[in-house]
């Protein structure tokens, strides 16, 4: 008595098809799972047995052997419960095996026979697109993102069996159709004053430039950072599906429509570990905050309080837009193309009003030295945020709203997309000579900064990319003049004397 049922397991954000092979034979009664299962798979025996008995089915009092094929790949998660139950029912003759030929199963089983949702339903279903996939009702919307026409739902194991036999109906999923979600970002009109920081946020959104705000507590760093996602355009269809797959694989919440259509905003606490930030794990390689921010904003508040090793782990995704995680048994590549926004105080006491700082030079240098030079060099913009003036703070007039700024950002993004196929922050060194030519005066300014050792090679290219965005915002699509280069240099503030990247 043998059956083979299709299901899938998760590796990173990819669903990998597997076969749950069940053999029931003579011998001492027992239950064995082979094929590199994790602890959740081994514990499935008790869940599946209780679910079968609660659903009115029989548990074979024989030797049951389960193989998770291919046996060379490690399997994990509770999403194999339903496939295992169907395999036992088919191998014991309680349901005809031909009824299961075109189906795959992804769901956890409760002891009462109920079907429960599993994390990663969207990528798991994406790996089973050539079959009809049975999932728990709460997973229907995200599953339909991956496979809109071949999803079936049932509330209990008994309902699954009845539907497969033709004695019952699948649950109606028409109300679970994937739809575009909505989100709300705070408006830039709430920001009083801070013209330089507002300009820097607009440049960052228009050109995809990473930005670091440096200023005293209460100056408005976090307030501006939280409003920056509202300046970004909605995600493209490809970006939306990728972002949804990432959030589904991580078990993160999804919008009511199931599809993430707006730029995500992630703000991890400064106690986050390296695995929490870039992803990974021991048995299951899950996405981290860097991947969850794909297509949106990763905001690191009090960036100086993060562990230096965690910050330095972001250097690769900042350059390449992906995280490559390698383990002895497997390796995955996770998307991580995000806009990094950092905020930090200038010193341990926060600085406060002019002359109020109580830190000595040694304390200030030690505080900022936690941010390594290579990490700082990856910020295109480093902006000093001063305390808002009293008159500006008490002014009842609203600032420029997000909708108006977003129009300018969209215009620049469309311009850069038509010109080079992407945002200005991703222009290569060769493309800079083509799409961001310099006047002789502007070239001389950068030459002097390089000769003085205040710019690295990376910093030189980043200044040119910011200057290209500044010129686009002003309507100049040609050569970049000297004054634009000087503004770009002013928006890359030196944090301490040993900061050679200006």
For each residue, the residues with C-beta under 8 A, 3 or more apart:
1: 23 24 25 91 92 93
2: 21 22 23 24 91
3: 21 22 86 87 88 90 91 97 100
4: 19 20 21 22 87
5: 19 20 22 83 84 86 87 90 100 104 105
6: 17 18 19 20 83 103 104 105 128 131
7: 17 18 19 20 79 80 82 83 104 105 106 128
8: 15 16 17 18 79 104 106 124 125 127 128
9: 15 16 18 68 73 75 76 77 79 80 124
10: 13 14 15 16 76 77 79 119 120 123 124 249 284
11: 14 16 285 330 332
12: 249 279 285 286 287 325 332 333 334
13: 10 120 123 245 246 248 249 287 291 332 334 335
14: 10 11 123 126 127 332
15: 8 9 10 120 123 124 125 126 127 128
16: 8 9 10 11 73 127
17: 6 7 8 104 127 128
18: 6 7 8 9 68 69 70 73 75 80
19: 4 5 6 7 68 69
20: 4 5 6 7 66 67 68 80 83 84 87
21: 2 3 4 66 67 68 69 87
22: 2 3 4 5 64 65 66 84 87 88 90 91
23: 1 2 64 65 66 67 91
24: 1 2 60 62 63 64 88 91 92
25: 1 62 63 65
26: 62 63
27: 30 62 63
28: 63
29: 61 62 63
30: 27 63 64
31: 45 49 64 66
32: 63 64 65 66
33: 37 41 42 44 45 66 68
34: 37 65 66 67 68 71
35: 66 67 68 69 70 71 75
36: 68 71 72 73 74 75
37: 33 34 41 42 68 75 76
38: 41 42 74 75 76 77 283 284
39: 42 43
40: 43 44 76 77 78
41: 33 37 38 44 68 75 76 77 80
42: 33 37 38 39 45
43: 39 40 46 47
44: 33 40 41 47 48 78 80 81 84
45: 31 33 42 48 49
46: 43 49 50
47: 43 44 50 51 78 81 108 109 110 111
48: 44 45 51 52 81 84 85 88 109
49: 31 45 46 52 53 59
50: 46 47 53 54 111 112
51: 47 48 54 55 81 85 109 110 111 112 113 157
52: 48 49 55 57 58 59 85 88 89 113 157
53: 49 50 57 59
54: 50 51 111 112 113 157
55: 51 52 113 156 157 158 161
56: 158
57: 52 53 89 94 157 161
58: 52 92 94
59: 49 52 53 88
60: 24 64 88 91 92
61: 29
62: 24 25 26 27 29
63: 24 25 26 27 28 29 30 32
64: 22 23 24 30 31 32 60 88
65: 22 23 25 32 34
66: 20 21 22 23 31 32 33 34 35 84 87
67: 20 21 23 34 35 71
68: 9 18 19 20 21 33 34 35 36 37 41 71 75 80
69: 18 19 21 35
70: 18 35 73
71: 34 35 36 67 68
72: 36
73: 9 16 18 36 70 330
74: 36 38 283 329 330
75: 9 18 35 36 37 38 41 68 80
76: 9 10 37 38 40 41 283 284
77: 9 10 38 40 41 80 118 119 120 284
78: 40 44 47 81 108 116 118
79: 7 8 9 10 82 106 107 108 118 120 121 124
80: 7 9 18 20 41 44 68 75 77 83 84
81: 44 47 48 51 78 84 85 107 108 109
82: 7 79 85 86 105 106 107 108 109 115 134 157 160
83: 5 6 7 20 80 86 87 104 105 106
84: 5 20 22 44 48 66 80 81 87 88
85: 48 51 52 81 82 88 89 109 157
86: 3 5 82 83 89 90 95 100 103 105 160
87: 3 4 5 20 21 22 66 83 84 90 91
88: 3 22 24 48 52 59 60 64 84 85 91 92
89: 52 57 85 86 92 94 95 161
90: 3 5 22 86 87 93 94 95 96 97 100
91: 1 2 3 22 23 24 60 87 88
92: 1 24 58 60 88 89
93: 1 90
94: 57 58 89 90
95: 86 89 90 99 100 161 164 165
96: 90 99
97: 3 90 100 101
98: 101
99: 95 96 164 165
100: 3 5 86 90 95 97 103 164
101: 97 98
102: 131 132
103: 6 86 100 131 132 133 134 152 164
104: 5 6 7 8 17 83 128 131 132 133 134
105: 5 6 7 82 83 86 133 134 160
106: 7 8 79 82 83 118 121 124 125 128 133 134 135 139 143
107: 79 81 82 115 116 117 118 134 135 136 139
108: 47 78 79 81 82 115 116 117 118 136
109: 47 48 51 81 82 85 113 114 115 116 157
110: 47 51 113 114 115 116
111: 47 50 51 54
112: 50 51 54 156
113: 51 52 54 55 109 110 156 157 158
114: 109 110 155 156 157
115: 82 107 108 109 110 135 136 137 153 154 155 156 157 160
116: 78 107 108 109 110 136 138
117: 107 108 121 135 136 137 138 139
118: 77 78 79 106 107 108 121 124 136 139
119: 10 77 248 249 250 251
120: 10 13 15 77 79 123 124 248 249 251
121: 79 106 117 118 124 125 135 139 142 143 248
122: 125 126 142 143 145 146 244 245 248 249
123: 10 13 14 15 120 126 127 146 245 248 249
124: 8 9 10 15 79 106 118 120 121 127 128
125: 8 15 106 121 122 128 129 133 135 143 146 147 151
126: 14 15 122 123 129 146 147 245
127: 8 14 15 16 17 123 124
128: 6 7 8 15 17 104 106 124 125 131 133 147
129: 125 126 146 147 150
130:
131: 6 102 103 104 128 150
132: 102 103 104 150 151 152
133: 103 104 105 106 125 128 143 147 150 151 152
134: 82 103 104 105 106 107 152 153 154 160
135: 106 107 115 117 121 125 139 140 143 151 152 153
136: 107 108 115 116 117 118 139 140 153
137: 115 117 140 153 154 155 171 173 176
138: 116 117
139: 106 107 117 118 121 135 136 142 143
140: 135 136 137 143 144 151 153 173 176
141: 144 145 176 177 178 254 256 257 258
142: 121 122 139 145 146 244 248 254 258
143: 106 121 122 125 133 135 139 140 146 147 151
144: 140 141 147 148 151 173 176 177 178 258
145: 122 141 142 148 178 241 244 245 248 258 259
146: 122 123 125 126 129 142 143 245
147: 125 126 128 129 133 143 144 150 151
148: 144 145 151 177 178
149:
150: 129 131 132 133 147
151: 125 132 133 135 140 143 144 147 148 173
152: 103 132 133 134 135 163 170 171 173
153: 115 134 135 136 137 140 170 171 173 176
154: 115 134 137 157 159 160 163 170 171
155: 114 115 137 159 171
156: 55 112 113 114 115 159 160
157: 51 52 54 55 57 82 85 109 113 114 115 154 160 161
158: 55 56 113 161 162
159: 154 155 156 162 163 168 171
160: 82 86 105 115 134 154 156 157 163 164
161: 55 57 89 95 157 158 164 165
162: 158 159 165 167 168
163: 152 154 159 160 166 167 168 169 170
164: 95 99 100 103 160 161
165: 95 99 161 162 168
166: 163
167: 162 163
168: 159 162 163 165
169: 163
170: 152 153 154 163 173
171: 137 152 153 154 155 159
172: 175
173: 137 140 144 151 152 153 170 176 177
174: 177
175: 172
176: 137 140 141 144 153 173 258
177: 141 144 148 173 174
178: 141 144 145 148 257 258 259
179: 256 257 258 259
180: 257 259 261
181: 254 255 256 257 258 259 260 261 262
182: 255 262
183: 255 262
184:
185: 226 227 229 230 265 402
186: 190 223 226 227 230
187: 190 227 230 401 402
188: 191 198 201 224 227 230 231 399 400 401 402 405
189: 398 399 400 401 402
190: 186 187 223 227 398 399
191: 188 194 197 198 220 223 224 227 399
192: 220 388 392 393 395 399
193: 220 388 389 392 393 399
194: 191 197 198 219 220 224 385 386 388
195: 198 199
196: 199 200 383 384 385 491
197: 191 194 200 201 213 220 221 224 383 385
198: 188 191 194 195 201 202 224 399 400 405
199: 195 196 202 203 491
200: 196 197 203 204 211 213 381 383 491
201: 188 197 198 204 205 211 224 225 227 228 231
202: 198 199 205 206 231 405 408 409 473
203: 199 200 206 207 209 211 381 466 469 470 473 491
204: 200 201 207 208 209 210 211 228 339 341 380 381
205: 201 202 208 228 231 232 339 405 409
206: 202 203 231 408 409 412 413 424 469 472 473
207: 203 204 380 412 416 423 424 425 465 466 468 469 472
208: 204 205 339 423 424 425 426
209: 203 204 339 380 381 424 425 462 465 466 469
210: 204 318 339 340 341 342 378 379 380 381 425
211: 200 201 203 204 339 340 341 342 379 380 381 382 383
212: 303 341 342 343 344 376 379 381 382 383
213: 197 200 221 224 225 341 342 343 344 383 385
214: 221 343 344 345 346 382 383 384 385 493 495
215: 219 220 221 343 345 346 351 384 385 386 387
216: 219 345 346 350 351 352 353 385 386 387
217: 345 350 352
218: 387
219: 194 215 216 385 386 387 388
220: 191 192 193 194 197 215 223 224 385 388
221: 197 213 214 215 224 225 301 343 385
222: 225 226 299 301 343
223: 186 190 191 220 226 227
224: 188 191 194 197 198 201 213 220 221 227 228 385
225: 201 213 221 222 228 297 299 301 341 343
226: 185 186 222 223 229 265 267 299
227: 185 186 187 188 190 191 201 223 224 230 231 402
228: 201 204 205 224 225 231 232 297 339 341
229: 185 226 232 262 263 264 265 296 297
230: 185 186 187 188 227 402 406
231: 188 201 202 205 206 227 228 402 405 406 409
232: 205 228 229 263 296 297 339 409
233: 406 409 410 413
234: 261 262 263
235: 239 240 243 260 261 262 263 295
236: 239 240
237: 240 241
238: 241 242
239: 235 236 242 243 294 295
240: 235 236 237 243 244 259 260 261 295
241: 145 237 238 244 245 259
242: 238 239 245 246 294 295 335
243: 235 239 240 246 247 260 264 294 295 296
244: 122 142 145 240 241 247 248 254 258 259 260
245: 13 122 123 126 145 146 241 242 248 249
246: 13 242 243 249 250 287 291 292 294 334 335
247: 243 244 250 252 253 254 260 264 292
248: 13 119 120 121 122 123 142 145 244 245 251 252 254
249: 10 12 13 119 120 122 123 245 246 286 287
250: 119 246 247 286 287 291 292
251: 119 120 248 286
252: 247 248 292
253: 247
254: 141 142 181 244 247 248 258 259 260
255: 181 182 183 258 259 260 261
256: 141 179 181
257: 141 178 179 180 181 261
258: 141 142 144 145 176 178 179 181 244 254 255
259: 145 178 179 180 181 240 241 244 254 255
260: 181 235 240 243 244 247 254 255 264
261: 180 181 234 235 240 255 257
262: 181 182 183 229 234 235 296
263: 229 232 234 235 295 296 297
264: 229 243 247 260 292 293 294 295 296 297
265: 185 226 229 293 296 297 299
266: 289 292 293 296 297 298 299 338
267: 226 299 300 301
268: 272 276 277 289 298 300
269: 272
270: 300 301 302 303 305 306
271:
272: 268 269 276 277 289 306 310
273: 276 277 307 310
274: 277 278 280 307 309 310 313
275: 278 279 280 281 288
276: 268 272 273 288 289
277: 268 272 273 274 288 289 290 310 313 314
278: 274 275 288 289 290 291 313 314 317 323 325 336
279: 12 275 285 286 287 288 290 291 323 325 334
280: 274 275 285 286 288 325 327
281: 275 284 285 286
282:
283: 38 74 76
284: 10 38 76 77 281
285: 11 12 279 280 281 325 327 330 332
286: 12 249 250 251 279 280 281
287: 12 13 246 249 250 279 291 292 334
288: 275 276 277 278 279 280 291 292 323 334
289: 266 268 272 276 277 278 292 293 298
290: 277 278 279 293 294 298 314 317 323 334 336 338
291: 13 246 250 278 279 287 288 294 323 334 335 336
292: 246 247 250 252 264 266 287 288 289
293: 264 265 266 289 290 296 297 298 336 338 339
294: 239 242 243 246 264 290 291 335 336 337 338
295: 235 239 240 242 243 263 264 337 338
296: 229 232 243 262 263 264 265 266 293 338 339
297: 225 228 229 232 263 264 265 266 293 338 339 340 341
298: 266 268 289 290 293 338 339 340 341
299: 222 225 226 265 266 267 341 342 343
300: 267 268 270 303 306 311 340 341 342 343
301: 221 222 225 267 270 343
302: 270 305 306 343 344 345
303: 212 270 300 306 311 342 343 344 371
304: 344 345 367 368 370 371
305: 270 302
306: 270 272 300 302 303 310 311
307: 273 274 310 311
308: 311 312 370 371 372
309: 274 312 313
310: 272 273 274 277 306 307 313 314
311: 300 303 306 307 308 314 371 372 375
312: 308 309 315 372 374 375
313: 274 277 278 309 310 316
314: 277 278 290 310 311 317 318 340 375
315: 312 318 319 374 375 378
316: 313 319 320 322 323 324
317: 278 290 314 320 321 322 323 336 337 338
318: 210 314 315 340 378
319: 315 316 378
320: 316 317
321: 317 335 336 337
322: 316 317 333 334 335 336 337
323: 278 279 288 290 291 316 317 333 334 336
324: 316 331 332 333 334
325: 12 278 279 280 285 331 332 333 334
326: 331
327: 280 285 330 331
328:
329: 74
330: 11 73 74 285 327
331: 324 325 326 327
332: 11 12 13 14 285 324 325
333: 12 322 323 324 325
334: 12 13 246 279 287 288 290 291 322 323 324 325
335: 13 242 246 291 294 321 322
336: 278 290 291 293 294 317 321 322 323
337: 294 295 317 321 322
338: 266 290 293 294 295 296 297 298 317
339: 204 205 208 209 210 211 228 232 293 296 297 298
340: 210 211 297 298 300 314 318 378 379
341: 204 210 211 212 213 225 228 297 298 299 300
342: 210 211 212 213 299 300 303 379
343: 212 213 214 215 221 222 225 299 300 301 302 303
344: 212 213 214 302 303 304 368 371
345: 214 215 216 217 302 304 348 349 350 351 367
346: 214 215 216 350 351 357 364 368 495
347: 350 351 357 359 363 364 367 368
348: 345 359 363 364 367
349: 345 352 357 358 359
350: 216 217 345 346 347
351: 215 216 345 346 347 356 357
352: 216 217 349 356 357
353: 216 356 387
354:
355:
356: 351 352 353
357: 346 347 349 351 352 364
358: 349
359: 347 348 349 363 364 367
360: 363 364
361: 364 365
362: 365 366
363: 347 348 359 360 366 367
364: 346 347 348 357 359 360 361 367 368 496
365: 361 362 368 369 496 498
366: 362 363 369 370
367: 304 345 347 348 359 363 364 370
368: 304 344 346 347 364 365 371 495 496
369: 365 366 496
370: 304 308 366 367
371: 303 304 308 311 344 368 375 376 495
372: 308 311 312 375 376
373: 376 377 498 499 500 501
374: 312 315 377 378
375: 311 312 314 315 371 372 378
376: 212 371 372 373 379 382 495 499 501
377: 373 374 456 458 459 462 501
378: 210 315 318 319 340 374 375 458
379: 210 211 212 340 342 376 382 492
380: 204 207 209 210 211 425 462 465 466 492
381: 200 203 204 209 210 211 212 466 491 492
382: 211 212 214 376 379 491 492 493 495
383: 196 197 200 211 212 213 214 491 493
384: 196 214 215 493
385: 194 196 197 213 214 215 216 219 220 221 224
386: 194 215 216 219
387: 215 216 218 219 353
388: 192 193 194 219 220 392 393
389: 193 392 393
390: 393 394
391: 394 395
392: 192 193 388 389 395
393: 192 193 388 389 390
394: 390 391
395: 192 391 392
396:
397:
398: 189 190 401
399: 188 189 190 191 192 193 198
400: 188 189 198 404 405
401: 187 188 189 398 404 405
402: 185 187 188 189 227 230 231 405 406
403: 406 407
404: 400 401 407 408
405: 188 198 202 205 231 400 401 402 408 409
406: 230 231 233 402 403 409 410
407: 403 404 410 411
408: 202 206 404 405 411 412 473
409: 202 205 206 231 232 233 405 406 412 413
410: 233 406 407 413 414
411: 407 408 414 415
412: 206 207 408 409 415 416 424 469 472 473
413: 206 233 409 410 416 417 423
414: 410 411 417 418
415: 411 412 418 419 472 477
416: 207 412 413 419 420 422 423 424 468 469 472
417: 413 414 420 421 422 423
418: 414 415
419: 415 416 435 477
420: 416 417 424 427 431 435
421: 417
422: 416 417 426 427
423: 207 208 413 416 417 426
424: 206 207 208 209 412 416 420 427 436 465 466 468 469 472
425: 207 208 209 210 380 465 469
426: 208 422 423
427: 420 422 424 431 432 435 436 464 465 468
428: 431 432
429: 432 433 461
430: 433 434
431: 420 427 428 434 435 436
432: 427 428 429 435 436 461 464 465 468
433: 429 430 436 437
434: 430 431 437
435: 419 420 427 431 432 468
436: 424 427 431 432 433 464 465 467 468 471 480
437: 433 434 478 479 480
438: 442 443 446 464 479 480 485
439: 442 443 479 480 481 482
440: 443 444
441: 444 445 481 482
442: 438 439 445 446 467 479 480 481 482 484 485
443: 438 439 440 446 447
444: 440 441 447 448 482
445: 441 442 448 449 482 485 486 489
446: 438 442 443 449 450 455 460 463 464 485
447: 443 444 450 451
448: 444 445 451 452
449: 445 446 452 454 455 460 489 502
450: 446 447 453 454 455 460
451: 447 448
452: 448 449
453: 450 500
454: 449 450 494 500 501 502
455: 446 449 450 459 460 463 500 501 502
456: 377 459 460 500 501
457: 460 461
458: 377 378 461 462 501
459: 377 455 456 462 463 492 501 502
460: 446 449 450 455 456 457 463 464
461: 429 432 457 458 464 465
462: 209 377 380 458 459 465 466 492
463: 446 455 459 460 466 467 485 488 489 492 502
464: 427 432 436 438 446 460 461 467 468 480 488
465: 207 209 380 424 425 427 432 436 461 462 468 469
466: 203 207 209 380 381 424 462 463 469 470 488 491 492
467: 436 442 463 464 470 471 480 484 485 487 488
468: 207 416 424 427 432 435 436 464 465 471 472 480
469: 203 206 207 209 412 416 424 425 465 466 472 473
470: 203 466 467 473 474 484 487 488
471: 436 467 468 474 476 477 478 480 481 484
472: 206 207 412 415 416 424 468 469 475 476 477
473: 202 203 206 408 412 469 470
474: 470 471 484
475: 472
476: 471 472 480 481 484
477: 415 419 471 472
478: 437 471
479: 437 438 439 442
480: 436 437 438 439 442 464 467 468 471 476 484 485
481: 439 441 442 471 476 484 485
482: 439 441 442 444 445 485 486
483: 486 487
484: 442 467 470 471 474 476 480 481 487 488
485: 438 442 445 446 463 467 480 481 482 488 489
486: 445 482 483 489 490
487: 467 470 483 484 490 491
488: 463 464 466 467 470 484 485 491 492
489: 445 449 463 485 486 492 502
490: 486 487 493
491: 196 199 200 203 381 382 383 466 487 488
492: 379 380 381 382 459 462 463 466 488 489 501 502
493: 214 382 383 384 490
494: 454 497 499 502
495: 214 346 368 371 376 382 499
496: 364 365 368 369 499
497: 494
498: 365 373
499: 373 376 494 495 496 502
500: 373 453 454 455 456
501: 373 376 377 454 455 456 458 459 492
502: 449 454 455 459 463 489 492 494 499
